[in-house]
Amino acid sequence: MNVQHPGFRIGVDIGGTFTDVVMLDPATGKVANEKVLTTPDDPAEGVLNGVGRILAACDAAPSSVTSLIHGTTLVANALIERKGVKTALVTTQGFRDVLEIGRELRYSIYDLFIDMPVPLVPRALRFELDERMTSTGEVLHAPDPAAVRALAGQLRSAGVEAVAVVFLHAFRNDAHESLVKEILAEELPEITICTSFEVMPQIGEYERTSTAVANAFVQPIFRNYIERLVTEMGRRDLPRDLYLMLADGGTVRHETAVEYPIRLVQSGPAGGAQAAAVFGALAEAPDILCFDMGGTTAKACLIQDGEALKSDSFEVARVFRFAKGSGLPLQVPVIDMIEIGAGGGSIAQVDKLGLIRVGPESASSKPGPACYGLGGQRATVTDADLVLGYLDAGSFLGGDMALDRRAAEEAIRRDLADPLGLTLVDAAWGIYETVNESMAQAATIHALESGRKVQDFALLAIGGAGPVHATNLARRMGVGRVICPVGAGVASAFGFLASPTSFEFVRAAIEPLAGLDAARIVAMVDDLEREGLDLVTSAGVAAESARTAISALMRYVGQGYEVEVNVPRAVLERGETDDIADLFSERYRQLFGRAEAMEIEVISWRVVVSGPKPVLEPTAALREGDARKGMRAVYFSEAGGFVDTPVYDRYRMAPGAPVAGPAIVEERESTIVVPPDAVATPDIHGNLIVDLNE
C-alpha cells in the first residue's frame, strides 16, 4: 500500500548519459535518488521512468508529490545538433548579414582555414524591413504595416515555423519590434514569434540577434516537450505545476520557461552549482571550486561567500570546444562556469601527433563506454577508471549495472596501447592523466580570470565521475582540501530543490554616471520589480517574502567590457552618483588591483526578484555494520603501481571517524578515490572531507 505523505519534492536532471532523480522529504530531510539511462529520442520518457522508479522504491504515491523541478539539456542539445525548427530573421534594412559578420574577430588568428559557426538562419531566410530607431530610442522611420503584411506572405511561402524580430537599437525602444510582432501574429497565428526586446534587451546587435534567433529556433520544440511532459504528469496523478531550472540558478513555472527557453541553456550545471553552495555551507566551506564531471563533460565554477559567481553571457555550440569565439554567443544570465574537460563517456584516441586525446566526442548513453556492454566499442574515461581499479565492475550503480572489464581492456588495448606501444595499464593511466591535467590547467586559468587564486578555495566534487578524479585534480592545482557530498552523482537534481524561485530582468540604459537620472532609474526598477513579483507570486511565493536585488553593468568610458556592481536601493534612491562611483571603484579594484581616474558610464541595469532559498539539511542515512567491505588492487602513481587498497561502504562510515589513504569509498552514484598520504573524514551531514597532505 502506498504511503500518503504530502510534501515530497522531486528534482529531475537530464544529462547526456543518465537522467538523475532526487526526492526530498522536507519533514525529515531524507533524500532518495535514482538514476536511469537518458532516452535521447524522447527525453520525457526517461523523466517519467525515473520518477516512477523512485516513487516505487520509496513506496510513495504520485499524489504525495507537491512539486517537480526539472532541468534539461534539450535546449543546448538542439542548438549543438541544429535540431530546432525552420527559423527566419526579420531585421533592420542593411543588417541582414549581422549573424555572419559578427564582431569580425577570429578565435585563431594564425589559422587561415578556421571554421566559423554556421548561423542558425540561412541567408535566404533573413529578411529586411525599412525601419530605423536612433541610438537614443527616437523614431527615425517607422515600418510600413503594408510591407510587414507582404513579408508575412513571404514567410508563409518559405514554410518557416519561427521568426526572430531584431531591429537596430530596439533595446532602447521596442515600439517597432512590438508593432511587427503584432502584425505577424495576426497574419501567421501558427508561427512562433520572438522579439529581441522580450528575450534580452541589451546593447550589441550581434549578440542580441544571436540570442533572439536561438530562442526562436528552440521554442516550438521546447514547448511541445513541456506540454507533453505536463500532460503525462497529470495522467499519472503527479502535480501539473512543473518548475524549470534557469541557467542563472533560479526556477520558474513552466509557462514562463516556455517563453524564454534560451535561459535554460545551462540549467543542469546551474543545479550542480546550487547544490555545491548548499554542501559547502554544511561543510563550513563558503569558498569552493565546484568540480562537476558527468558522463559527457566536466565543468567548474567558483562559489564565494556561499554564492556562485554570475555572468551575463554564454557561448554554445562551439566549433572547437575550448576556443572562445568559435560558438554562438548568447546574452543570457548564467552562473559563470567553464567547461574544463571531458566526462566519463568521452572517447580516448591517438591524435595525429601520436598523443593521447580525450574528447570532445562522447559515447553518451547510446552506445555508451565499452564497459557498459550496450554496444560501445571505443575506449573512454570510464573504461580507464575501471582498468585502474577506481571503479568496481560489480558495484557500479550499487550493483544495478554490471560493467564488463574485459571489454574495457580490449578497447583500450586496441585504440591506444597497441598503437602507442604501451602496456594496457600505462595506456589507461595516460587517459586519466590527460583528462586531469587539462582540467587542472583550465580551472586554474578560470579562477585567475575571475581575479582569484584557486588555492584559496576548497574543491567540491559532484557528478558521477567527479569524486573519482577530484583528489588527483586538487593536488595538481595545489588545493589542499576536497569535499565529496553524499549523492554527488545526482547533485544537479538535488540542486534544483535548493534553488529559489527567481527571475532576472535587464534593461539597457547607456549614459554617463555623472549625468544619471536617478529618478528615472528608480521608476524603471519599480516597474521591473512589479513584473518580477507577478512571476514569483504566481509560482507560490508570498509577496512579503520576495526580495529584490539591483545591480548595474558599468565601465570606464572607452572600455570594451563591463563590471557588475551591486547597488543597494537606498543608494540609488538618494541619487548620489559619487556613492555609486565608489561602489564601482571598489569592485574594479577587487578584480584588477587598481582603479582609474576616468569617467564612468552605466551600460545596463539588472533587477532580480526572487523568493527565499529553500532551507535544506539533508541527512545521511547510515547503515549498521562494518564500513570496510573488502580489498582490491588500485593504481596509484605515487606508490609506483597497483596497491592492495581497502574499500569502504560510504553509508556505513561513522561521522568523525577518519580513514587513512589509500582507500576507495563507494556509494551508489559514485566512487571516491583517497590517495596515499591523505585522510578522509565523514561529517555529520554525510560530506566526506579529504585532506591532502603534501
Summary of the structure (lengths in Angstrom):
residues: 694
radius of gyration: 25.8
end to end distance: 54.6
largest distance: 80.0
contacts: 2535
relative contact order: 0.10
helix: 37%
strand: 28%
